[in-house]
Amino acid sequence: MQRLNLKHAFTAELLIFGIILAGAAYCRFWAAPHSAGPDVVQYWAFARQFQESGLDFYRFAEATGDLYPFPGWNFVYPPVWLLILRFALFATPTSYASLLIVTTDWRIAEKLPIILADLVIGILIYRFVSGSSLKKLLLAGAWLLSPAVWYQSAVFGQFDAVASAFLLGAILLLERGKDRAAFILAGLAVMTKQHTLIPVTLMLAAWFPMVPRRRFFRGCAIMAGVGLVLSFPFLVTGNFVEYTGTILFGAHGPGYQEPLSYTFNGLSALLTHLHNIFGWSLHACFNYFIPVLVVSLAGCGWLVYRLRLSPARAALIGFLLFLLFFYRINYQYLVVFIALALYIAGTTTYRGERLYLVFIALVPSVWLWIFDISFWFQQYLPVNASAIAVLDRLVLTRTGTPDLWFVILAGVLWTGFITYIGLACCRWRKTALLIAPALLKKQAND
């Protein structure tokens, strides 16, 4: 009888999760064909450029040709997303995007890989967090039904969820001793968005004392090999300078962050707001962001090693350092931290850490209710008036929000991030690994 009850409880749990997953998928596929922004438009141009120039693509990554709706808006990423865009264009050969129109087939094709990555992350959180069914369902639902995550994949069309899926998969595998596969995924994460190298670096610092040196350097070599395999086709045509320059130095230089509605580094937002209000010359302050990031990364790497933090916590700390001390933090960057935070919330033994991580993972969603989301639904033809009406009923069409509100939101996030790093290093230090480090050492000799 008890076994039968357990079976029924498990079936009910799967049914509830299936409903959550289906609801999340419906919300995403509802919004995907009705919304588009400049990024979606420019991604179509990059895909077309890749179609025309092939492996010479990075010679044209600065977007100076007539093909580009936004000249000078360059492609600054490693090849994984470029390859995905090419497959999307292959699936929709008649698609088109310009300053006036974005065809529905391109909107769906560009966003489909991101949406699938979103759903995979939700499944991973549900499958691998520990504890009760209620906790698993709540944390998976917090990701799948997060307005911030929905916006990034289904409305904005930014691909950070793809990098997040690779990074979370790498952490899950590493914690279970499957480091070969883990570092393949870690390499794919870095080759999707290069700033994921920061959390991967701290993940390595946490893993270093757990395994023999030969196994550690083998993992590093696997990850480097993934990068080399993906880079080599673009380098063999003589694009070394263009390729490395685009990936390493393609980002905009430090400076005031405008508009403030898209600025999510608390310090950058504050400095920009003070300059706008009082006219203070604070531009030089931005030059210190990268040096501070480097120093803080080195310091936290040492702490992670000495305190024997788990790879998951270490990766989260690394990404939070990026959010804290990189001068240009866009909304889509927050997706990576949300995924890591919710996973750790499901594995930690500290109730306070779990509640705190869920709280800061939910804070970014506030932004949707102080911004006019309908902007993305009516900027390009075709426009669906009924979709905009739905957003209006959900109060997602607020206009005229003062810059101060966005500065406060960015400041709350900044404070929350630095507070978590302090607490993780000083209070929440007990490992959250599902497999203990001692077992990893034992597996190293198998």
C-alpha positions in Angstrom: 0.0 0.0 0.0 2.8 2.4 0.9 4.6 1.7 -2.4 1.3 2.3 -4.3 0.9 5.7 -2.5 4.4 6.7 -3.4 3.8 5.8 -7.0 0.7 7.9 -7.0 2.5 10.8 -5.4 5.3 10.6 -8.0 2.8 10.5 -10.8 1.0 13.6 -9.4 4.3 15.4 -9.1 5.2 14.6 -12.7 1.8 15.8 -13.8 2.1 19.1 -12.0 5.6 19.6 -13.5 4.3 18.8 -16.9 1.6 21.4 -16.5 4.2 24.0 -15.5 6.5 23.1 -18.4 3.6 23.2 -20.9 2.5 26.6 -19.5 6.0 28.0 -19.8 6.3 26.7 -23.3 2.9 28.2 -24.3 3.8 31.6 -22.9 7.1 31.6 -24.9 5.6 30.4 -28.2 2.8 32.8 -27.8 5.1 35.8 -27.6 7.8 34.7 -30.0 6.1 35.4 -33.3 4.6 38.7 -32.1 7.7 40.5 -30.9 11.1 41.6 -32.2 13.7 44.1 -31.5 16.9 45.5 -33.1 18.9 42.5 -31.9 16.7 40.1 -33.8 17.0 42.2 -36.9 20.8 42.4 -36.7 21.1 38.7 -36.0 19.3 38.0 -39.3 21.9 40.2 -41.1 24.8 38.3 -39.3 23.3 35.0 -40.5 23.1 36.4 -44.1 26.7 37.6 -43.9 27.8 34.2 -42.7 25.8 32.6 -45.6 27.6 34.8 -48.1 31.2 35.0 -46.6 31.4 31.6 -45.0 34.4 31.1 -42.7 35.6 34.6 -43.6 32.7 35.9 -41.6 34.8 37.6 -38.9 36.4 39.9 -41.6 33.0 41.4 -41.8 32.0 41.3 -38.2 32.2 45.0 -37.8 28.9 45.3 -39.8 30.0 48.0 -42.2 28.3 46.7 -45.4 24.9 47.5 -46.9 23.5 44.3 -45.7 23.2 45.5 -42.1 20.2 47.4 -40.9 22.4 48.9 -38.1 25.8 49.6 -39.6 28.6 49.5 -37.0 26.7 47.2 -34.6 29.3 44.5 -34.7 29.2 40.8 -33.9 31.3 40.4 -30.7 30.7 36.7 -29.8 32.5 33.4 -30.3 31.1 31.1 -33.1 28.5 28.9 -31.3 25.7 31.5 -31.6 26.8 32.3 -35.2 26.4 28.6 -36.1 23.0 28.5 -34.5 21.9 31.6 -36.5 23.1 30.0 -39.7 21.0 26.9 -39.0 18.0 29.2 -38.3 18.5 30.9 -41.6 18.9 27.5 -43.3 15.5 26.5 -41.9 13.9 29.8 -43.0 15.6 30.7 -46.4 12.9 33.2 -47.4 13.0 35.1 -44.0 13.7 38.8 -44.0 14.5 41.5 -41.5 14.9 45.3 -42.0 14.3 48.5 -40.2 10.6 48.2 -40.9 9.7 44.5 -41.0 10.8 41.2 -39.4 9.1 38.2 -40.9 7.4 35.8 -38.5 9.4 32.8 -39.6 12.7 34.5 -38.6 11.3 35.6 -35.3 10.4 32.0 -34.4 13.6 30.4 -35.9 15.9 32.9 -34.1 14.2 32.4 -30.7 13.5 28.7 -30.9 17.0 27.5 -29.7 16.8 30.0 -26.8 13.3 28.8 -25.8 14.5 25.2 -25.9 17.5 26.1 -23.8 15.1 27.8 -21.3 12.9 24.7 -21.1 16.0 22.4 -20.7 17.2 24.5 -17.7 13.8 24.1 -16.1 14.0 20.4 -16.5 17.5 20.2 -15.1 16.5 22.3 -12.0 13.5 20.0 -11.4 15.5 16.8 -12.0 18.6 17.6 -10.0 17.7 19.7 -7.0 17.4 17.7 -3.8 14.6 17.5 -1.3 10.8 17.4 -1.4 8.6 17.4 -4.4 7.2 20.8 -3.4 10.7 22.4 -3.4 11.6 20.9 -6.7 8.3 22.2 -8.3 8.7 25.6 -6.8 12.3 26.1 -7.9 11.7 24.7 -11.4 8.6 26.9 -11.6 10.5 30.0 -10.5 12.7 29.5 -13.5 10.1 28.4 -16.1 7.6 31.0 -15.1 10.0 33.8 -14.4 8.9 37.0 -16.3 12.5 38.0 -16.7 13.5 34.7 -18.3 10.3 34.7 -20.5 11.2 38.2 -21.7 14.8 37.4 -22.7 14.0 34.3 -24.7 10.5 34.9 -26.2 10.4 38.7 -26.5 13.9 40.1 -26.6 15.4 37.1 -28.4 18.8 37.2 -26.6 20.7 34.0 -26.3 22.1 34.0 -22.8 19.9 31.0 -21.9 21.9 28.9 -24.3 25.2 29.7 -22.5 23.3 29.2 -19.2 22.2 25.7 -20.2 25.8 24.7 -21.1 27.2 26.2 -17.9 24.5 24.6 -15.6 25.0 21.2 -17.4 28.8 21.5 -16.8 28.3 22.1 -13.1 25.9 19.2 -12.8 28.2 16.8 -14.5 31.3 18.0 -12.6 29.6 17.5 -9.3 28.9 14.0 -10.3 32.4 13.2 -11.3 31.8 13.2 -15.1 34.4 15.8 -15.7 35.1 15.0 -19.4 31.6 15.7 -20.4 31.5 18.6 -18.0 34.4 20.4 -19.6 33.0 19.9 -23.1 29.9 21.8 -21.9 32.0 24.4 -20.2 33.9 24.9 -23.4 30.6 25.3 -25.3 29.4 27.8 -22.7 32.5 30.0 -23.1 32.3 29.7 -26.9 28.7 30.9 -26.7 29.3 33.9 -24.5 32.9 34.6 -23.6 32.1 36.2 -20.2 31.1 32.8 -18.9 34.9 32.1 -18.7 34.7 34.0 -15.4 32.4 31.6 -13.6 34.2 28.7 -15.2 37.5 30.0 -13.8 36.1 30.0 -10.3 34.5 26.6 -10.8 38.0 25.4 -11.7 39.4 26.9 -8.5 36.8 25.0 -6.5 37.5 21.8 -8.3 41.3 22.0 -8.1 41.7 20.7 -4.5 39.2 17.9 -5.1 41.1 15.9 -7.7 44.7 14.9 -8.7 46.6 17.5 -10.8 46.6 15.3 -13.9 42.8 15.1 -13.9 42.5 18.8 -13.3 44.8 19.7 -16.3 43.0 17.1 -18.4 39.8 19.0 -17.8 41.4 22.3 -18.7 42.8 20.7 -21.9 39.4 19.4 -22.9 37.8 22.8 -22.5 40.6 24.4 -24.4 40.2 21.8 -27.1 36.6 22.6 -27.5 37.5 26.2 -28.1 40.2 25.3 -30.6 37.9 23.0 -32.5 35.3 25.7 -32.9 37.8 28.4 -33.6 40.1 26.6 -36.0 37.8 26.7 -39.1 37.5 30.5 -38.8 41.3 30.9 -38.2 42.5 28.7 -41.0 41.3 31.2 -43.6 43.7 33.9 -42.1 41.2 35.7 -39.8 43.3 35.4 -36.7 43.5 39.2 -36.0 39.9 39.8 -36.8 38.7 36.8 -34.9 40.6 37.4 -31.7 40.1 41.1 -31.8 36.3 40.7 -32.2 36.0 38.3 -29.3 38.5 39.9 -26.9 38.0 43.6 -27.7 34.7 43.9 -29.4 32.7 45.3 -26.5 32.1 49.0 -26.2 34.6 50.9 -24.2 33.9 52.2 -20.6 31.7 55.2 -20.2 28.3 56.5 -19.2 25.5 53.9 -19.6 22.6 55.2 -21.6 19.7 54.6 -21.5 19.5 53.9 -17.8 16.4 51.7 -18.4 18.8 49.1 -19.8 21.6 49.5 -17.2 21.9 46.8 -14.6 25.2 47.5 -13.0 24.4 49.5 -9.8 27.6 51.5 -9.9 27.4 52.3 -13.6 23.7 53.4 -13.2 24.5 55.6 -10.2 27.5 57.3 -11.8 25.5 57.9 -15.0 22.5 59.3 -13.0 24.7 61.6 -10.9 26.3 62.9 -14.1 22.9 63.5 -15.7 21.5 65.2 -12.7 24.4 67.3 -11.4 26.7 67.4 -14.4 29.5 65.9 -12.5 32.4 64.6 -14.6 32.6 61.0 -13.5 33.7 59.4 -16.8 37.2 58.5 -15.4 35.6 56.3 -12.7 34.6 53.7 -15.4 38.3 53.1 -16.2 38.7 51.3 -12.8 35.9 48.8 -13.4 38.0 46.2 -15.2 41.1 46.4 -12.9 38.7 46.0 -9.9 37.1 43.0 -11.6 40.5 41.3 -12.2 41.6 41.9 -8.6 38.3 40.7 -7.1 38.4 37.6 -9.4 41.9 36.7 -8.1 40.9 37.3 -4.5 37.7 35.3 -4.7 39.5 32.6 -6.6 41.9 32.2 -3.7 39.0 32.2 -1.2 37.1 29.6 -3.2 40.2 27.4 -3.1 41.0 27.9 0.6 37.4 27.6 1.8 36.7 24.5 -0.4 33.4 26.0 -1.7 31.4 23.8 -4.1 31.9 24.3 -7.9 28.3 25.6 -8.2 28.7 28.3 -5.5 32.1 29.2 -7.0 30.6 29.6 -10.5 27.8 31.8 -9.1 30.3 34.0 -7.2 32.3 34.3 -10.4 29.3 35.5 -12.4 28.2 37.8 -9.7 31.7 39.4 -9.8 31.1 40.0 -13.5 27.7 41.6 -12.8 29.3 43.7 -10.0 32.4 45.1 -11.7 31.8 45.0 -15.5 30.7 48.5 -16.5 28.1 47.5 -19.1 25.6 45.0 -17.8 22.5 44.5 -20.0 19.3 42.8 -18.8 20.0 39.6 -20.6 23.2 38.9 -18.6 21.0 38.3 -15.5 19.7 35.1 -17.0 22.9 33.2 -16.1 22.8 34.2 -12.5 19.1 33.4 -12.1 19.7 29.8 -13.3 22.7 29.2 -11.0 20.9 30.8 -8.1 17.8 28.7 -8.3 19.9 25.5 -8.7 22.0 26.3 -5.6 18.8 27.2 -3.7 17.7 23.6 -4.4 20.9 22.0 -3.2 22.0 24.1 -0.2 21.5 22.9 3.3 21.1 26.5 4.5 17.5 27.7 4.6 18.6 31.3 4.8 20.7 30.9 1.6 17.8 29.2 -0.2 15.4 32.0 0.6 17.9 34.7 -0.2 18.8 33.2 -3.6 15.2 32.8 -4.6 14.6 36.5 -3.6 17.4 37.9 -5.6 16.5 35.6 -8.5 13.0 37.1 -8.6 14.0 40.8 -8.2 15.0 41.3 -12.0 11.3 40.5 -12.9 10.3 43.9 -11.3 11.8 45.6 -14.4 9.0 44.4 -16.6 6.5 46.4 -14.7 8.4 49.7 -14.9 9.1 49.4 -18.6 6.9 49.4 -21.7 7.2 45.8 -22.9 4.8 46.5 -25.8 7.7 48.4 -27.4 9.0 45.1 -28.7 5.6 44.1 -30.0 5.0 47.1 -32.2 8.4 48.3 -33.4 8.4 46.1 -36.5 5.8 44.8 -38.9 3.7 42.7 -38.7 2.1 44.1 -35.5 -0.5 42.1 -33.6 -2.9 44.4 -31.8 -4.4 41.7 -29.7 -1.0 40.7 -28.2 -0.5 44.3 -27.1 -3.9 44.3 -25.5 -2.9 41.3 -23.5 0.2 43.1 -22.3 -1.9 46.1 -21.3 -4.2 44.0 -19.2 -1.1 42.6 -17.4 0.2 46.1 -16.8 3.3 45.6 -18.8 2.9 48.8 -20.8 4.1 51.4 -18.3 5.6 54.5 -19.9 7.4 57.6 -18.5 9.1 55.8 -15.6 11.7 58.1 -14.1 15.3 57.1 -14.4 15.6 57.0 -10.7 13.4 53.9 -10.5 15.8 52.0 -12.8 18.8 53.2 -10.8 17.2 52.0 -7.6 16.5 48.6 -9.1 20.1 48.3 -10.3 21.3 49.3 -6.9 19.2 46.7 -5.2 20.6 44.0 -7.4 24.2 45.3 -6.9 23.8 45.3 -3.1 22.2 41.8 -3.2 25.0 40.4 -5.3 27.8 41.7 -3.1 26.0 40.6 0.0 25.6 37.1 -1.3 29.3 36.8 -2.0 30.1 37.9 1.5 27.7 35.5 3.1 28.7 32.6 0.8 32.4 33.0 1.9 31.7 33.7 5.6 28.5 31.9 6.6 27.1 29.6 3.9 30.4 27.7 3.3 29.3 24.1 3.8 29.4 22.3 0.5 26.2 22.0 -1.5 27.5 19.1 -3.6 25.2 16.2 -4.2 28.4 14.1 -4.4 30.9 14.7 -1.7 34.5 15.8 -2.6 35.9 12.7 -1.0 33.9 10.6 -3.4 35.2 12.7 -6.3 38.8 11.9 -5.2 38.0 8.2 -5.0 36.5 8.3 -8.5 39.7 10.1 -9.8 41.6 6.9 -9.3 39.0 4.6 -10.9 
